[in-house]
Amino acid sequence: MGAWEIKGPARGTCKSWCELFPELSAQVERIVAPRGRGIAWEGTEIPAYRDRPANIAGLLDANVQRYPDREAYVFHPGGQRLTWRQVGAQADRVAARLRRESGFAKRDRLCLLTLGCPEYVVAYLAVQQLGGIAVPVNLGLTAEGLAAQINKVGARILVVSPELWEAKLSALQGQLPSVQAIFITGAGPAPQGTRLFAELNREGHETPVRESVDEWDLCAISFTSGTTGVPKGTMAMHINALGCAQNIVNASKGLTVDDVNLCMPPLYHNTAVYTDFMPALLTAGKCVIMSAFAPVEAIELIAREKATWAVAAPIMLWMMMNNPAFEQHDCSSMKKILFGGHAASETYINQLHQKFSPTVMVNGGSVSESTALGFALPTEDAIRKITSCGLATPICEIAIFDDDGNEVTTPNVIGEVGYRGQQTNAGYWEEPGKTAEVFRRDGFVLSGDWAKIDEEGYLWLLDRKKDMVVRGGQNVYCIEVENKLYLHPAVLRAAVVGVPDHLFAERLKAVLVLKPGHTLTPAQVRSHCAAQLAPYEVPEYVVFKSAIPTNAAGKTLKPPLVDDWGDAASTPVKRLQAFCEALPPNLMGVAHFRVDGAPVTPQQALAAVAGGEALGQRILSIIEVQGVVAMTQPDEARFRK
């Protein structure tokens, strides 16, 4: 069913932060989205903060006026330090020259292809002064992937690091038809066909340029950070970015100009832009930007810069707390810690409390289409509702929908979760068909997540719709299994995926990273799960690894885990052996494999390989080229790439 087909009014049954903290209600009003501005949910009434800034450029101007000589940004590892006066002057120069020399106009796109550095910040803010659209691009993409996103938005200007230019983009320069100017960060020299950003930002007076911009204008295009599928460009408006920033301030129980943010995630991701960079801009506090996360360096920066708050992926905080350097530095200034990406464990919460003694520990999140923060679990509920996602933020309404588009109002009934409010984006850039599938006309954006709302009004995310495992006709929500795995004191990281299977369609697989000094056996893992889950929810495959792959936001990349059998599974023989070790012994005689149409048990496969039989050689050749899962995979459309 398309998202446009609305079956009656939806009100959202998730409890709001305003109900838990009534003082927040005075900050919120109801507003109506204007028509004719390209907003998918135009004309819809939504909650929004009452006294909100008009646009991002106005925030910078206000900070320059109020706090000209206070430090605004510190960059690591470069060491550059900029005051608000300096940031304002540089943004003015760059904006004026982009307009005069490149004709950069309102709604033009500028792609940022660099890690956190002064050029990134100045370019982003200059674009806002011109009414343009900043487009942070994931630097981990292939050259072709980078070019595809640049071309998708029709970027006129690129700001690129010299390393990325040399490694990926220089060879594709002729395949970027919309690009009119390329600016390279750093000291130079500029490669052929490019200019130095320093030239754009050269000293000299420029008359400031301020395009007419209101809160419903676009400020950025953020490509979806999902761990599966082709990224889509979500269109963020000024009202979205500033609403998310205020959400962070409220979730932190207040941030001021005296607070210091440590921005650990990469600036090409929503987490960094909307939950670190933007709230710091809103409050005029100092923002310490890491070009790339490293646990020891993050610890040192907290101690040196007296950082007071941060929003980070849980794995980042884990790595810091479990590093020997943590005890050697004073991190006591870090009192407000927000994180997201997956449910917390009691062990993790207790360690945060022990290591930082924070006044705020908030687990929150959302989807890219809803900017960055639509729900959050208050500190007060950190243990009581530990695997819940918490409550709707003051400017968000959260509802559950069934497959026919009706709102589910009965507690604990599973459906697809949707978000509506000030943080909801306008839609997907130049993709009206995909917009219609996700953005409902009543303002709710569908997330693609299975979820439920309990009898107290708390949200529980269960799984991605596409990632849910169907084992023998039973739906298994991987997050529920992962939450139980996190309760084991030896488990540091957990991911659950489905492995294709000829009998059950899929079997459950747990991939675990253990805490240093701890050991577990697959049998112990299954026993732990069996005590807390239904039999069909107990993982049959259990694999131990030293690390689990994640994207820049700390979200687990699950597709690579389906056919990953551990760090030592480097050759076809070792991969087969590791597959067998991951199984319970009683399943070794089950015909998991099909080899050229013939059923083969893992026992038979091992024997054939050990004996040098033709069957064994065929099995090894399949594993070499296609992987072990090629033999477990039924011939069904959903498993075909």
C-alpha positions in Angstrom: 0.0 0.0 0.0 1.3 3.4 -0.9 1.9 5.9 1.9 -0.5 8.3 0.3 -3.5 6.0 1.0 -4.7 7.2 4.4 -7.2 5.1 6.3 -8.6 7.6 8.8 -6.9 10.0 11.2 -3.8 8.9 13.1 -3.1 10.5 16.4 0.0 8.7 17.7 -0.2 6.6 20.8 3.4 6.9 21.9 3.9 8.9 25.1 5.7 12.3 24.8 8.5 13.8 26.8 6.1 16.6 27.5 4.0 14.2 29.6 7.0 13.1 31.6 8.4 16.7 31.8 5.3 19.0 31.7 7.5 22.2 31.6 8.4 21.3 28.0 4.7 21.7 26.9 5.1 25.5 27.1 7.8 25.3 24.4 5.5 23.6 21.9 2.8 24.9 19.5 0.8 23.5 16.6 1.7 24.9 13.1 0.6 24.0 9.5 3.1 23.2 6.7 2.7 25.6 3.8 1.5 24.5 0.4 3.4 24.9 -2.9 6.9 24.5 -1.3 7.6 20.9 -2.4 6.8 19.4 1.0 5.3 15.9 0.7 2.9 16.5 3.6 2.0 20.1 2.8 -1.0 21.5 4.7 -0.5 19.1 7.6 -0.6 20.3 11.2 2.4 19.3 13.3 3.9 20.1 16.7 6.9 22.5 16.6 8.9 24.5 19.1 7.3 27.9 19.7 10.3 30.2 19.8 12.5 28.8 17.1 15.1 30.5 14.9 14.1 31.4 11.4 17.2 29.8 9.7 20.7 28.5 10.3 22.5 31.6 8.9 20.6 33.7 11.5 22.1 31.6 14.3 25.6 32.3 13.1 25.0 36.0 12.8 23.6 36.1 16.3 26.6 34.2 17.7 29.0 36.6 16.0 27.2 39.5 17.5 26.9 38.1 21.1 30.1 36.2 21.4 32.6 37.4 18.8 35.8 36.5 20.7 34.6 33.2 22.2 36.0 30.0 20.7 33.5 28.4 18.3 35.4 25.4 16.8 38.4 23.4 17.6 39.6 20.9 15.0 41.5 17.6 15.6 44.1 16.6 14.6 44.8 19.9 12.7 44.7 22.0 15.9 43.0 25.0 14.2 40.9 27.1 16.6 38.3 29.6 15.4 36.3 32.2 17.3 32.8 33.1 16.3 34.1 36.4 14.7 36.5 34.4 12.6 33.9 31.9 11.5 31.5 34.6 10.6 34.1 36.6 8.6 35.2 33.5 6.7 31.7 32.4 5.9 30.9 35.9 4.6 34.0 35.8 2.3 33.3 32.4 1.0 29.6 33.1 0.4 30.2 36.4 -1.4 32.8 34.7 -3.7 30.7 31.7 -4.4 27.9 34.1 -5.5 30.1 36.4 -7.5 32.6 34.0 -9.1 30.5 30.9 -9.5 27.0 32.3 -9.6 25.9 30.0 -6.7 22.2 30.7 -6.1 19.4 29.7 -3.9 18.7 25.9 -4.0 22.0 25.2 -5.7 23.9 22.2 -4.2 27.4 22.1 -2.8 28.8 18.6 -2.0 31.1 18.2 0.9 33.6 15.4 0.4 36.0 15.9 3.3 36.4 14.9 6.9 35.7 17.4 9.7 38.0 20.5 9.1 37.7 24.3 9.0 36.8 24.2 5.3 33.8 21.9 5.9 32.3 24.1 8.6 32.9 27.4 6.7 31.5 26.0 3.4 28.4 24.5 5.2 27.6 27.8 6.8 28.4 29.9 3.7 25.9 27.7 1.7 23.2 28.5 4.3 23.8 32.3 3.8 23.1 31.9 0.1 20.0 29.8 0.6 21.8 26.9 -1.0 21.7 23.2 -0.1 24.7 21.5 1.6 25.2 17.8 0.6 27.5 15.8 2.9 28.6 12.7 1.1 29.8 9.4 2.7 33.5 9.2 2.0 33.5 5.5 2.4 31.7 5.0 -0.9 33.5 3.8 -4.0 34.5 6.4 -6.7 31.4 5.4 -8.7 29.2 5.7 -5.6 30.5 9.2 -4.9 29.9 10.2 -8.5 26.4 8.8 -8.4 25.4 10.9 -5.4 27.1 14.0 -6.8 25.2 13.6 -10.1 22.0 12.6 -8.3 21.8 16.1 -6.7 23.2 17.9 -9.7 25.9 19.6 -7.5 27.5 22.8 -8.9 30.3 23.0 -6.4 32.5 20.4 -4.7 34.7 20.8 -1.6 37.1 17.9 -1.6 40.0 16.8 0.5 43.2 16.2 -1.5 43.4 12.6 -0.4 39.9 11.8 -1.6 40.5 13.6 -4.9 43.6 11.7 -5.6 42.3 8.3 -4.5 38.8 8.4 -6.0 37.5 11.4 -7.9 40.3 12.7 -10.1 39.7 9.9 -12.6 36.0 10.6 -12.8 36.3 14.4 -13.3 34.8 14.2 -16.8 31.8 12.2 -15.5 30.4 15.0 -13.3 28.5 17.2 -15.8 26.8 19.5 -13.3 30.0 20.4 -11.4 31.3 23.9 -12.3 34.0 24.3 -9.7 36.0 22.0 -7.4 37.8 23.4 -4.3 40.5 21.4 -2.6 41.0 21.7 1.1 44.5 22.1 2.7 47.5 24.1 1.6 47.9 22.8 -1.9 49.0 23.0 -4.7 45.7 22.5 -6.4 45.5 19.6 -8.9 44.8 20.4 -12.5 41.2 21.5 -13.0 40.6 22.4 -9.4 41.2 25.4 -7.1 42.3 25.7 -3.5 39.5 26.4 -1.0 42.1 28.8 0.6 41.8 30.9 -2.5 38.0 31.1 -2.0 38.6 32.0 1.6 41.5 34.5 1.0 41.8 37.6 3.2 40.0 40.7 2.0 36.8 42.5 2.7 33.6 41.2 1.1 30.1 42.7 1.4 28.1 40.0 3.2 25.4 38.3 1.1 22.2 37.2 2.8 19.6 35.4 0.6 16.0 35.5 1.8 15.5 32.2 3.5 12.7 31.0 5.8 12.3 27.8 7.9 10.6 25.9 5.1 13.6 26.2 2.7 15.9 23.3 2.2 19.2 23.4 4.0 20.7 20.0 3.2 20.3 16.8 1.4 21.3 13.8 3.6 21.5 10.4 1.9 19.9 7.7 3.9 22.4 5.8 6.2 20.5 2.5 6.2 22.5 -0.6 6.2 20.7 -2.1 3.2 19.4 -0.8 -0.1 20.3 2.2 -2.4 20.6 5.5 -0.5 18.0 8.1 -1.2 18.5 11.8 -0.7 16.3 13.1 2.1 15.5 16.8 1.9 16.1 18.5 5.2 14.6 22.0 5.8 15.9 24.6 8.2 12.9 23.9 10.5 14.0 20.2 10.7 17.7 20.9 11.5 16.8 23.5 14.2 14.1 21.4 15.7 16.5 18.4 16.0 19.0 20.7 17.6 16.5 21.9 20.2 15.5 18.3 20.9 19.2 17.6 21.8 19.2 20.6 24.1 16.0 19.4 25.9 17.2 15.7 26.1 20.4 17.0 27.7 18.3 18.9 30.2 19.8 22.2 29.0 22.9 23.2 27.1 24.4 26.7 27.3 27.2 28.8 25.7 29.5 27.4 28.4 29.0 23.8 27.3 31.7 22.1 25.1 30.7 19.4 22.6 33.0 16.7 21.5 31.9 15.7 17.9 33.1 12.2 17.4 31.0 10.8 14.5 32.1 11.9 10.9 30.6 15.1 9.7 29.2 13.5 6.6 26.6 11.7 8.8 23.3 13.0 10.2 24.4 12.1 13.8 27.3 14.5 13.7 25.6 17.3 11.8 22.2 17.4 13.5 23.0 16.2 17.0 26.5 17.6 17.6 27.3 20.4 15.2 23.8 22.0 15.0 23.0 22.0 18.8 26.4 23.6 19.4 25.6 26.3 16.9 22.2 26.8 18.5 23.7 27.4 21.9 26.9 29.1 20.7 28.9 26.6 22.7 32.3 25.3 21.6 32.4 22.4 19.2 35.5 20.2 19.2 35.4 18.3 15.9 37.4 15.1 15.3 38.2 14.4 11.7 38.0 10.7 12.5 37.2 8.8 15.7 40.0 7.2 17.7 39.3 6.2 21.3 42.6 7.4 22.9 42.4 10.7 21.0 38.8 11.2 22.1 39.7 10.6 25.7 42.6 13.1 25.5 40.3 15.7 23.9 37.7 15.4 26.7 40.5 15.9 29.3 42.2 18.8 27.4 39.1 20.7 26.2 36.9 19.9 29.2 34.2 18.6 27.0 30.8 18.5 28.8 28.6 16.7 26.3 28.6 14.4 23.3 26.3 12.4 21.0 28.0 9.2 19.8 27.5 5.6 18.7 27.6 3.2 21.6 30.6 1.4 20.2 32.6 4.6 20.4 31.9 5.0 24.1 32.5 1.3 24.7 36.0 1.6 23.1 36.8 4.6 25.2 35.7 3.1 28.5 37.5 -0.1 27.9 40.8 1.5 26.8 43.6 1.6 29.4 44.1 5.3 28.6 40.7 6.2 30.1 42.0 5.8 33.7 45.0 7.9 32.9 43.0 11.0 32.0 40.5 13.2 33.7 37.2 12.8 31.9 35.0 14.0 34.7 33.8 17.1 32.8 31.8 14.8 30.4 28.4 14.9 32.2 25.8 14.7 29.4 26.1 11.6 27.2 23.6 10.8 24.4 23.9 7.7 22.2 21.9 5.6 19.8 22.0 2.9 17.2 20.8 -0.1 19.2 19.3 -0.9 22.6 21.5 -0.6 25.6 22.4 -3.3 28.0 22.4 -3.0 31.8 26.2 -3.7 31.8 26.7 -0.8 29.4 24.5 1.6 31.4 26.2 0.7 34.6 29.7 1.2 33.1 28.7 4.6 31.7 27.6 5.5 35.2 30.7 4.2 36.8 33.2 5.7 34.3 31.6 9.2 33.7 29.2 9.7 36.6 27.0 11.6 34.1 23.9 13.6 35.0 22.3 12.7 31.6 22.4 9.3 29.9 20.0 9.3 27.0 19.5 6.6 24.3 17.7 8.0 21.3 17.3 7.9 17.5 15.1 8.1 14.5 15.4 7.6 10.7 17.1 9.9 8.2 13.7 11.0 6.9 13.0 12.3 10.4 16.3 14.1 10.7 18.0 12.5 13.7 16.1 12.4 16.9 12.4 11.5 17.1 12.5 9.3 20.2 14.6 9.2 23.3 14.7 7.1 26.5 15.1 9.5 29.5 17.9 9.0 32.0 15.2 8.3 34.6 14.2 5.1 32.7 17.7 4.0 31.6 17.4 0.8 33.6 13.6 0.4 34.2 12.9 0.4 30.4 16.4 -0.5 29.3 15.6 -2.2 25.9 12.9 0.3 25.1 13.5 3.3 22.7 11.7 5.6 25.1 9.3 8.4 24.4 8.5 10.8 21.5 10.5 14.0 21.7 8.4 17.2 22.4 7.9 17.9 18.7 7.3 14.4 17.5 4.2 12.2 17.3 4.8 8.4 16.9 2.3 6.0 15.7 2.2 2.3 14.7 0.5 1.2 11.4 -0.7 -2.1 10.1 -0.2 -3.3 6.5 -3.3 -1.6 5.3 -2.3 1.8 6.7 -4.6 1.8 9.7 -3.2 3.1 13.0 -2.6 0.4 15.6 -3.9 1.7 19.0 -3.8 -1.6 21.0 -0.8 -1.8 23.2 2.0 -4.3 22.3 0.6 -5.0 18.8 3.3 -5.0 16.3 3.3 -2.8 13.2 5.4 -0.3 11.2 6.4 2.8 13.1 5.8 6.3 11.7 7.0 9.7 12.9 5.4 13.1 12.4 6.5 16.5 13.6 8.9 19.4 13.2 11.8 17.1 12.4 10.1 15.3 9.4 11.9 16.0 6.1 10.2 17.3 3.0 10.7 14.1 1.0 13.2 12.5 -1.3 15.2 14.6 -3.8 13.6 14.2 -7.2 12.1 10.8 -6.4 8.3 11.4 -6.1 7.5 7.7 -6.5 9.7 6.7 -3.5 8.5 9.7 -1.6 4.9 8.5 -2.0 5.8 5.1 -0.6 7.2 6.5 2.6 5.8 10.0 3.3 2.1 10.0 4.2 0.0 13.0 3.4 -1.0 13.3 7.0 2.7 14.0 7.9 3.8 10.6 9.2 6.9 9.3 7.6 7.0 5.5 7.6 10.3 4.1 8.9 10.5 0.6 7.6 10.9 -0.6 11.3 8.7 -3.1 13.0 7.8 -1.8 16.4 5.2 -1.8 19.2 4.1 0.7 21.9 3.5 -0.8 25.3 0.7 -0.1 27.8 2.8 2.8 29.3 3.2 4.5 25.9 6.9 3.5 25.5 8.2 2.7 22.0 10.0 -0.6 21.3 11.8 -1.1 18.0 11.9 -4.7 17.0 13.6 -4.9 13.6 13.9 -3.6 10.2 11.1 -4.9 8.0 13.5 -6.2 5.5 15.8 -7.7 8.0 13.3 -9.6 10.0 14.0 -13.3 10.0 11.2 -15.7 9.1 12.1 -19.1 10.5 9.7 -21.9 9.5 6.9 -19.4 9.2 7.7 -17.8 12.6 8.7 -14.1 12.6 11.8 -13.5 14.7 12.6 -9.9 15.5 16.4 -9.8 15.7 16.6 -6.9 18.1 14.7 -8.9 20.7 17.2 -11.7 20.5 20.1 -9.2 20.5 18.7 -7.6 23.6 18.8 -10.9 25.4 22.3 -11.6 24.2 23.4 -8.2 25.7 22.2 -9.4 29.1 25.1 -11.9 29.2 28.0 -10.4 31.1 30.5 -11.7 28.6 28.9 -10.1 25.5 30.3 -6.8 24.2 28.6 -6.7 20.8 25.9 -8.8 19.3 24.2 -9.0 15.9 21.6 -11.5 14.8 20.9 -12.3 11.1 19.1 -15.0 9.2 21.0 -17.7 7.2 19.1 -19.1 4.2 18.0 -22.6 4.8 16.3 -25.3 2.6 14.1 -26.6 5.4 13.1 -23.5 7.4 13.7 -20.8 4.8 16.0 -19.1 7.3 17.8 -20.2 10.5 19.0 -17.7 13.2 22.6 -16.8 13.5 24.3 -14.8 16.3 27.6 -13.0 15.7 29.2 -12.0 19.0 32.2 -9.9 20.2 33.2 -10.9 23.7 34.6 -8.6 26.4 38.3 -8.8 26.9 39.2 -11.7 29.2 35.9 -13.5 28.7 35.1 -16.8 27.0 31.9 -18.4 25.8 31.0 -21.5 23.8 28.2 -21.7 21.3 26.4 -24.1 23.6 26.5 -21.6 26.4 25.1 -18.9 24.2 22.2 -21.1 23.1 21.6 -22.1 26.8 21.5 -18.4 27.8 19.0 -17.6 25.0 16.8 -20.7 25.6 16.2 -19.5 29.2 14.7 -16.2 28.0 13.3 -16.8 24.4 11.0 -19.1 22.6 12.7 -22.1 21.0 12.4 -20.7 17.5 14.1 -17.5 18.6 17.3 -19.3 19.9 20.2 -18.9 17.4 21.4 -22.1 15.9 24.5 -20.7 14.4 26.8 -19.0 16.8 30.0 -17.2 15.6 32.6 -15.3 17.5 34.5 -12.4 16.0 36.9 -9.7 17.1 34.8 -6.9 15.6 31.4 -6.4 13.9 31.2 -4.1 10.9 29.3 -0.9 11.3 28.5 2.1 9.2 29.6 5.6 10.2 26.7 6.0 12.6 27.6 2.8 14.5 24.7 0.8 13.0 25.6 -2.8 12.3 26.1 -3.8 8.7 24.2 -7.1 8.7 24.5 -8.3 5.1 28.2 -9.2 5.3 27.5 -11.2 8.5 25.2 -13.7 6.8 28.2 -15.6 5.3 30.8 -14.6 7.8 32.1 -17.5 9.9 34.7 -15.8 12.0 38.1 -14.2 11.8 40.0 -17.4 11.1 37.7 -18.5 8.2 40.1 -17.4 5.5 40.2 -20.3 3.1 37.4 -22.5 1.7 38.4 -25.4 4.0 38.5 -23.2 7.1 35.2 -21.6 6.1 33.5 -25.0 5.9 35.0 -26.1 9.2 33.9 -22.8 10.9 30.4 -23.2 9.5 30.2 -26.7 11.1 31.6 -25.4 14.4 28.9 -22.8 14.5 26.2 -25.4 14.3 24.9 -27.5 17.2 26.3 -31.1 16.9 22.8 -32.6 16.5 22.4 -30.6 13.2 25.5 -31.9 11.6 23.6 -34.8 10.1 20.9 -32.5 8.5 21.2 -31.9 4.8 21.8 -28.1 5.0 23.6 -28.1 1.6 22.5 -28.6 -1.9 25.4 -29.3 -4.2 24.4 -29.4 -7.9 20.9 -30.2 -6.7 21.9 -33.1 -4.4 21.4 -32.9 -0.6 24.6 -33.0 1.4 25.0 -32.9 5.2 27.8 -30.9 6.9 29.2 -34.3 8.1 29.3 -35.6 4.5 30.9 -32.4 3.2 33.7 -32.5 5.8 34.4 -36.2 5.0 34.4 -35.5 1.2 36.8 -32.7 1.6 39.1 -34.6 4.0 39.1 -37.6 1.6 39.9 -35.5 -1.5 36.8 -36.8 -3.2 35.3 -35.1 -6.3 32.4 -33.9 -4.2 34.8 -32.3 -1.8 36.6 -30.5 -4.5 33.2 -29.3 -5.9 32.2 -28.0 -2.5 35.5 -26.1 -2.1 35.1 -24.5 -5.5 31.6 -23.3 -4.7 32.8 -21.8 -1.4 35.7 -20.2 -3.1 33.5 -18.4 -5.7 30.1 -18.0 -4.0 30.5 -18.7 -0.3 29.1 -21.3 2.0 25.6 -19.8 2.0 25.4 -20.5 -1.8 24.8 -24.2 -0.7 22.2 -23.4 2.0 20.2 -21.0 -0.1 16.8 -22.1 -1.5 16.0 -21.1 -5.0 13.6 -18.4 -4.0 13.2 -14.9 -5.4 13.8 -13.1 -2.1 17.3 -14.7 -1.8 18.4 -13.8 -5.4 20.5 -10.7 -5.7 
